[in-house]
Amino acid sequence: MARRRALRLSLALAAGLLLGAPGGQAKTFTYKVKHEHTVGSCQGELVIGETDIRFEADNRKDSRIWAYTHIKKIERPDLNRL
């Protein structure tokens, strides 16, 4: 639970960069990512959009959507991970 919360909260940093795009125009950024589970992992894309941040996993049940209005805090546990 804490790891999921940390990921959700850390993604807000990228959201802040997106919303601060020059010219007032929002952009969408897409990154290939790996999400580690307690046992195993899954891969997909992290999509930072105009209204939300989405993890679109290869296995659909692992996909998630975080609306910016639900992100309350930004944390980054270390320099190499979100």
Helices and strands as residue ranges (DSSP letters): H 2-19, G 22-24, E 29-36, E 41-48, E 52-57, G 60-62, E 64-67, G 68-70
